[in-house]
C-alpha cells in the first residue's frame, strides 16, 4: 500500500529476484537519456540508394516498425562522409530509439531502435540512454508506453527537446532493466516471426494471383486448373454491372447500421441503403483504388464507389480479379487522387467459364482465410505484449494527501 502523497512506483508483475529490490525511481527522461535532434535533408543529397550512413525519415521508421519488428538498420536514402561534413551533423549511435516528433505520424507512436549508425531527419528525434545509466533496449520498450499525443500542443501536433526531456518516467536498477529488456526482446522476436509469416503468405498470394489471371496482352493464365482449356472472353466491367455509383450516406453516432468509407467501416449511419454482398472501391484521396468487401445491411459514404454486379455469384472472382489489376494505377488528375465510376466501367476484363471462376475464387479464398487466421495470431501476440508491458512497467500515479 502506498503512503499518502507518495508515488506508486512498483510494477504489478515483477521477476522474483527483484521483488525485494525496492521501488522504481521517478526522474525526468532527460536525466536518464540524451535527446538527439534530427537534421534537414537537402534534396540535392537525396536519392542515393547506397552509402556509408542511412539517412532515416519518418517513412523509414514506419517501415521498420511494420516490416522489421522495430529494427531500423536501413533507409531509402544514404549519405557518405563528405555529406556528413557538409551537413555538420552528428551520427545517431546504435541503440538509439527514434520516432516521429511532428504531424499526424507523431500520434501513431511508432518507435524503432537503431542497429546501425545513421542520421535522422528533422521531423524525427531520438533518445539514447546516458552512459552508465542503464539499458538501451529497456529505454526502447519503456518509450513504447509513452503516448506523445499527451505531451504535444498546437494545431499541428509536435514535441520539442525540452518537452521530451521533462516527461517523467520510472526507472528500476540496471539489472532489472536488463531482465525486462531480455524478456520483451524474446517476445518481440516471436511477434516479428509471426509478422513475417503473414507477409510471406501475402507475397505468395500476390504471386499466385499473377499466375491465375492472364497477363496484359494474353487471353489465358500461366497457371490453370487441368480441366479448363478455353480462352477467356473479353468484356467491359460496366457491362457486367447493374451500376457503379458513389454512396450517399452520412455519419451519425446514433445510427444502427455500419457506415463504410474508403478504408472499411468508419462509423455508424441511420440508413441501410445497401443490403447484401458488394465490392466497394475508394474513389478519392490517398486511399483511391482501395478495395473492400461489404456484407449485410449498411451505408456507404460519397468518397466510395459501390459495384453492383449482375452475376452476384461471381463476386469473389471479381474481387480477386480487381485486386490483381491494382486499381490505384488508374488514379488520375494533377490535384487530389481520384478514380471515377466511368473509369471503372471502361476497364476490360477477361472472364473464364463460371466453373473456372468458382475454382479460382475458392483457391484464393482458402488462402485469404489462412492469412486472416495468421494475422489474428499476430494481433493476439501484440495484444499479449501490450498487456504484459502494462504489468511490467508501473504507472506513475500520485496519491492524494
C-alpha positions as CSV (number, residue, x, y, z in Angstrom):
1,X,0.0,0.0,0.0
2,X,1.5,3.4,-1.0
3,X,1.8,6.1,1.6
4,X,-0.3,9.2,1.1
5,X,1.4,11.7,-1.1
6,X,4.0,9.2,-2.3
7,X,4.3,8.0,-6.0
8,X,3.2,4.4,-6.5
9,X,6.4,3.1,-8.2
10,X,6.4,-0.7,-8.2
11,X,5.1,-2.8,-11.1
12,X,2.2,-5.3,-10.7
13,X,4.3,-8.0,-12.2
14,X,8.0,-8.4,-11.2
15,X,10.6,-11.1,-11.6
16,X,11.2,-13.0,-8.4
17,X,14.8,-11.8,-7.9
18,X,13.6,-8.2,-7.8
19,X,10.6,-8.4,-5.6
20,X,12.6,-7.0,-2.6
21,X,14.6,-4.6,-4.7
22,X,12.5,-1.6,-3.7
23,X,10.6,1.0,-5.7
24,X,11.5,2.3,-9.1
25,X,12.9,5.8,-9.2
26,X,11.0,8.7,-10.7
27,X,13.0,11.0,-12.8
28,X,12.6,13.2,-15.9
29,X,13.5,11.5,-19.2
30,X,16.3,13.9,-19.7
31,X,18.1,12.6,-16.6
32,X,18.0,9.1,-18.0
33,X,18.5,9.7,-21.7
34,X,20.1,12.2,-24.1
35,X,17.5,13.6,-26.6
36,X,19.0,13.6,-30.1
37,X,17.8,16.0,-32.8
38,X,17.4,15.3,-36.5
39,X,18.8,17.4,-39.4
40,X,17.4,19.0,-42.5
41,X,18.0,16.7,-45.5
42,X,18.6,18.8,-48.7
43,X,17.0,17.5,-51.9
44,X,20.4,17.6,-53.6
45,X,21.7,14.9,-51.2
46,X,18.6,12.7,-51.5
47,X,18.3,9.8,-53.9
48,X,21.4,7.8,-53.1
49,X,20.5,4.1,-52.5
50,X,23.9,3.2,-51.2
51,X,26.4,4.8,-48.9
52,X,28.1,4.8,-45.5
53,X,25.1,6.0,-43.4
54,X,21.4,5.5,-43.8
55,X,19.5,8.9,-43.6
56,X,16.3,7.9,-41.9
57,X,13.0,9.7,-42.4
58,X,9.6,9.1,-40.7
59,X,8.7,6.7,-43.5
60,X,11.8,4.6,-42.8
61,X,10.8,4.4,-39.1
62,X,7.3,3.3,-40.1
63,X,8.6,0.7,-42.4
64,X,11.0,-0.7,-39.7
65,X,8.0,-1.0,-37.3
66,X,5.6,-2.6,-39.7
67,X,8.1,-4.8,-41.6
68,X,11.1,-5.4,-39.4
69,X,9.7,-5.6,-35.9
70,X,11.0,-2.2,-34.9
71,X,14.6,-2.8,-36.0
72,X,16.0,0.1,-38.0
73,X,19.2,-0.7,-40.0
74,X,18.5,0.6,-43.5
75,X,16.7,3.5,-45.2
76,X,15.6,4.7,-48.6
77,X,18.4,7.3,-48.7
78,X,22.1,7.2,-47.8
79,X,24.9,9.7,-47.4
80,X,28.7,9.5,-47.3
81,X,31.4,11.0,-45.0
82,X,31.7,14.1,-47.3
83,X,27.9,14.7,-47.0
84,X,28.2,14.3,-43.2
85,X,30.9,17.0,-43.1
86,X,28.8,19.4,-45.3
87,X,25.7,18.9,-43.0
88,X,27.8,19.4,-39.9
89,X,25.7,16.6,-38.4
90,X,26.3,14.1,-35.6
91,X,25.8,10.4,-36.2
92,X,23.0,8.7,-34.3
93,X,24.6,5.8,-32.4
94,X,23.5,2.2,-32.3
95,X,20.9,1.6,-29.5
96,X,19.1,4.9,-30.1
97,X,15.3,4.8,-30.0
98,X,13.9,7.0,-32.9
99,X,10.4,8.3,-33.6
100,X,8.4,11.0,-35.4
101,X,8.2,14.3,-33.4
102,X,5.7,16.3,-35.6
103,X,2.5,15.8,-37.5
104,X,0.0,13.0,-37.5
105,X,2.8,10.5,-37.6
106,X,3.6,11.5,-34.0
107,X,0.1,10.3,-32.9
108,X,0.9,6.8,-34.3
109,X,3.5,6.4,-31.6
110,X,5.8,4.3,-33.7
111,X,9.3,3.7,-32.3
112,X,12.2,1.9,-33.8
113,X,15.6,1.0,-32.3
114,X,18.7,1.8,-34.4
115,X,21.1,-1.1,-35.1
116,X,23.4,0.7,-37.5
117,X,25.0,4.2,-37.3
118,X,22.7,6.6,-39.1
119,X,21.3,10.1,-39.4
120,X,17.7,11.1,-38.8
121,X,15.8,14.0,-40.4
122,X,14.4,17.0,-38.7
123,X,10.9,15.5,-38.4
124,X,12.2,12.9,-36.1
125,X,14.1,12.7,-32.8
126,X,15.8,10.0,-30.7
127,X,16.6,9.0,-27.2
128,X,19.9,7.3,-26.1
129,X,20.5,6.1,-22.5
130,X,23.2,8.1,-20.8
131,X,26.4,6.3,-20.2
132,X,26.2,4.1,-17.1
133,X,22.5,4.8,-16.6
134,X,21.1,1.5,-17.9
135,X,20.0,-0.5,-20.9
136,X,19.1,0.9,-24.4
137,X,16.6,-1.8,-25.1
138,X,14.8,-1.2,-21.8
139,X,14.6,2.5,-22.9
140,X,13.2,1.4,-26.2
141,X,10.5,-0.7,-24.5
142,X,9.8,2.0,-21.9
143,X,9.3,4.6,-24.5
144,X,6.6,2.5,-26.2
145,X,4.5,3.0,-23.1
146,X,4.6,6.8,-23.5
147,X,1.8,8.4,-25.7
148,X,3.4,11.5,-27.2
149,X,0.0,12.7,-28.1
150,X,-0.5,13.6,-24.4
151,X,2.6,15.8,-24.5
152,X,2.1,17.9,-27.6
153,X,0.3,21.1,-28.3
154,X,-0.6,23.4,-31.2
155,X,-2.6,23.0,-34.3
156,X,0.0,20.6,-35.7
157,X,1.0,18.1,-33.1
158,X,4.7,18.3,-32.2
159,X,7.2,17.9,-29.3
160,X,10.5,19.6,-28.8
161,X,13.7,18.6,-27.0
162,X,12.7,20.4,-23.8
163,X,9.2,18.7,-23.7
164,X,10.8,15.3,-24.2
165,X,13.4,15.8,-21.5
166,X,10.7,16.8,-19.0
167,X,8.5,13.7,-19.4
168,X,8.7,11.9,-16.1
169,X,9.4,8.2,-16.2
170,X,10.0,5.4,-13.6
171,X,13.3,3.5,-13.7
172,X,14.5,0.4,-11.9
173,X,18.1,-0.5,-11.3
174,X,20.2,-1.5,-14.3
175,X,20.0,-5.3,-13.6
176,X,16.2,-5.2,-13.5
177,X,16.2,-3.1,-16.7
178,X,18.3,-5.8,-18.4
179,X,15.9,-8.5,-17.2
180,X,12.8,-6.7,-18.6
181,X,14.6,-5.9,-21.8
182,X,15.6,-9.5,-22.4
183,X,12.1,-10.8,-21.7
184,X,10.4,-8.3,-24.1
185,X,13.1,-8.8,-26.7
186,X,12.4,-12.5,-26.8
187,X,8.7,-11.8,-27.1
188,X,9.4,-9.3,-29.9
189,X,11.3,-12.0,-31.8
190,X,8.3,-14.3,-31.7
191,X,5.9,-11.5,-32.8
192,X,8.3,-10.5,-35.6
193,X,8.5,-14.1,-36.8
194,X,4.7,-14.3,-36.9
195,X,4.5,-10.9,-38.7
196,X,7.0,-12.2,-41.3
197,X,4.8,-15.3,-41.8
198,X,1.8,-13.1,-42.5
199,X,3.8,-11.1,-45.0
200,X,5.2,-14.2,-46.7
201,X,1.6,-15.5,-47.2
202,X,0.6,-12.2,-48.6
203,X,3.5,-12.2,-51.0
204,X,2.7,-15.8,-52.1
205,X,-0.9,-14.7,-52.7
206,X,0.2,-11.8,-54.9
207,X,2.5,-14.1,-56.9
208,X,-0.3,-16.8,-57.2
209,X,-2.8,-14.2,-58.5
210,X,-0.4,-13.1,-61.2
211,X,-0.3,-16.7,-62.4
212,X,-4.0,-17.4,-62.0
213,X,-5.1,-14.4,-64.0
214,X,-4.0,-13.6,-67.6
215,X,-1.2,-11.1,-68.0
216,X,-1.7,-8.0,-70.2
217,X,-1.9,-9.0,-73.8
218,X,-2.7,-12.6,-73.0
219,X,-6.0,-14.5,-73.1
220,X,-5.3,-17.3,-70.7
221,X,-3.4,-17.5,-67.4
222,X,0.0,-19.1,-66.9
223,X,-1.3,-21.4,-64.2
224,X,-4.6,-23.2,-64.8
225,X,-6.7,-26.0,-63.3
226,X,-6.2,-29.0,-65.6
227,X,-9.8,-29.5,-66.8
228,X,-10.1,-26.0,-68.3
229,X,-8.8,-25.3,-71.8
230,X,-10.9,-22.5,-73.4
231,X,-9.7,-18.9,-73.9
232,X,-11.1,-16.3,-71.5
233,X,-13.6,-13.9,-73.0
234,X,-13.1,-10.1,-73.0
235,X,-15.8,-7.8,-71.6
236,X,-16.0,-4.4,-70.1
237,X,-16.7,-4.2,-66.4
238,X,-19.5,-1.8,-67.0
239,X,-21.4,-4.4,-69.0
240,X,-21.1,-6.8,-66.1
241,X,-22.5,-4.4,-63.5
242,X,-26.0,-3.2,-62.8
243,X,-24.5,0.0,-61.6
244,X,-21.3,1.7,-60.4
245,X,-22.1,4.7,-58.2
246,X,-21.0,6.6,-55.2
247,X,-22.5,6.1,-51.8
248,X,-24.6,8.9,-50.2
249,X,-24.9,8.0,-46.5
250,X,-23.8,10.4,-43.7
251,X,-22.2,9.5,-40.4
252,X,-24.5,9.5,-37.4
253,X,-23.1,8.5,-34.0
254,X,-26.7,7.4,-33.1
255,X,-27.0,5.2,-36.2
256,X,-27.5,1.5,-36.0
257,X,-26.0,0.4,-39.3
258,X,-22.3,0.2,-40.3
259,X,-21.0,3.1,-42.4
260,X,-18.3,2.2,-45.0
261,X,-15.8,4.7,-46.2
262,X,-12.6,4.5,-48.2
263,X,-10.8,2.1,-45.8
264,X,-13.7,0.0,-44.5
265,X,-16.1,0.6,-41.6
266,X,-15.7,4.2,-40.3
267,X,-18.7,4.6,-38.1
268,X,-22.5,4.3,-38.0
269,X,-25.4,5.7,-40.1
270,X,-29.2,5.8,-39.8
271,X,-30.0,4.3,-43.2
272,X,-29.2,0.8,-44.6
273,X,-29.0,1.9,-48.2
274,X,-27.4,-1.4,-49.2
275,X,-28.3,-5.0,-48.2
276,X,-26.3,-8.0,-49.5
277,X,-22.7,-8.5,-50.6
278,X,-20.9,-5.8,-52.5
279,X,-17.4,-4.7,-53.7
280,X,-16.5,-1.1,-52.6
281,X,-13.8,1.0,-54.2
282,X,-12.3,4.1,-52.6
283,X,-12.6,6.8,-55.2
284,X,-10.8,9.8,-53.8
285,X,-7.8,10.8,-51.7
286,X,-4.7,8.8,-50.6
287,X,-6.7,5.6,-50.5
288,X,-8.1,5.8,-54.0
289,X,-8.4,2.3,-55.5
290,X,-8.5,0.5,-52.2
291,X,-11.0,-2.4,-52.3
292,X,-13.3,-3.5,-49.5
293,X,-16.0,-6.3,-49.3
294,X,-19.1,-5.2,-47.5
295,X,-21.7,-7.7,-46.4
296,X,-25.1,-7.3,-44.6
297,X,-27.1,-4.1,-44.2
298,X,-25.0,-0.9,-44.3
299,X,-24.4,2.6,-45.7
300,X,-21.6,4.0,-47.8
301,X,-20.1,7.5,-47.9
302,X,-19.8,9.6,-51.0
303,X,-16.0,9.1,-51.3
304,X,-16.6,5.4,-52.1
305,X,-17.9,3.6,-55.2
306,X,-20.3,0.6,-55.0
307,X,-20.1,-2.1,-57.7
308,X,-23.5,-3.9,-58.1
309,X,-22.8,-7.0,-60.2
310,X,-25.3,-8.6,-62.5
311,X,-24.0,-12.0,-61.5
312,X,-23.7,-11.8,-57.7
313,X,-22.4,-15.4,-57.6
314,X,-19.1,-14.3,-59.1
315,X,-18.4,-11.6,-56.6
316,X,-15.4,-13.5,-55.1
317,X,-13.8,-13.9,-58.5
318,X,-14.3,-10.2,-59.4
319,X,-12.9,-9.1,-56.1
320,X,-9.7,-11.0,-56.6
321,X,-9.6,-10.0,-60.3
322,X,-9.7,-6.3,-59.3
323,X,-7.1,-6.9,-56.6
324,X,-4.8,-8.3,-59.2
325,X,-5.3,-5.4,-61.5
326,X,-4.3,-2.8,-58.8
327,X,-6.9,-0.1,-59.3
328,X,-4.6,2.5,-57.7
329,X,-2.7,2.5,-61.1
330,X,-5.8,4.2,-62.6
331,X,-5.6,7.3,-60.4
332,X,-5.6,10.5,-62.5
333,X,-5.6,14.2,-62.0
334,X,-3.0,16.7,-61.0
335,X,-4.6,17.5,-57.7
336,X,-6.2,15.1,-55.3
337,X,-6.0,11.4,-56.4
338,X,-9.3,10.3,-58.0
339,X,-11.0,7.3,-59.6
340,X,-14.4,7.7,-61.2
341,X,-17.2,5.3,-61.8
342,X,-16.8,6.0,-65.5
343,X,-13.2,4.8,-65.4
344,X,-14.2,1.6,-63.6
345,X,-16.9,0.8,-66.2
346,X,-14.4,1.1,-69.0
347,X,-12.0,-1.5,-67.6
348,X,-11.6,-4.5,-69.8
349,X,-11.7,-7.8,-68.0
350,X,-11.2,-11.4,-69.2
351,X,-13.7,-14.0,-68.0
352,X,-13.4,-17.8,-67.9
353,X,-16.2,-20.2,-67.7
354,X,-18.3,-19.9,-64.5
355,X,-16.9,-23.2,-63.1
356,X,-13.3,-21.9,-63.6
357,X,-14.2,-18.6,-61.9
358,X,-15.5,-20.6,-58.9
359,X,-12.4,-22.7,-58.6
360,X,-10.1,-19.7,-58.8
361,X,-12.2,-17.9,-56.2
362,X,-12.2,-21.0,-53.9
363,X,-8.5,-21.3,-54.1
364,X,-7.8,-17.7,-53.3
365,X,-10.5,-17.6,-50.6
366,X,-8.8,-20.5,-48.9
367,X,-5.5,-18.6,-48.9
368,X,-7.2,-15.5,-47.6
369,X,-8.7,-17.5,-44.7
370,X,-5.2,-18.7,-43.9
371,X,-3.8,-15.1,-44.0
372,X,-6.6,-13.9,-41.8
373,X,-6.0,-16.7,-39.3
374,X,-2.3,-16.0,-39.1
375,X,-2.9,-12.2,-38.9
376,X,-5.2,-12.9,-36.0
377,X,-2.5,-14.8,-34.2
378,X,-0.1,-11.9,-34.9
379,X,-2.6,-9.4,-33.4
380,X,-3.2,-11.6,-30.3
381,X,0.6,-11.7,-29.7
382,X,0.8,-7.9,-29.9
383,X,-2.1,-7.6,-27.5
384,X,-0.4,-10.0,-25.1
385,X,2.7,-7.9,-25.2
386,X,0.8,-4.7,-24.6
387,X,-0.9,-6.4,-21.6
388,X,2.4,-7.7,-20.3
389,X,4.0,-4.3,-20.5
390,X,1.2,-2.7,-18.5
391,X,2.2,-5.1,-15.7
392,X,6.0,-4.9,-16.1
393,X,6.0,-1.1,-16.1
394,X,4.4,0.7,-13.2
395,X,2.1,3.6,-13.7
396,X,3.2,7.0,-12.4
397,X,0.3,7.8,-10.2
398,X,0.2,10.4,-7.5
399,X,-1.9,9.5,-4.5
400,X,-3.9,12.3,-2.8
401,X,-2.6,13.5,0.5
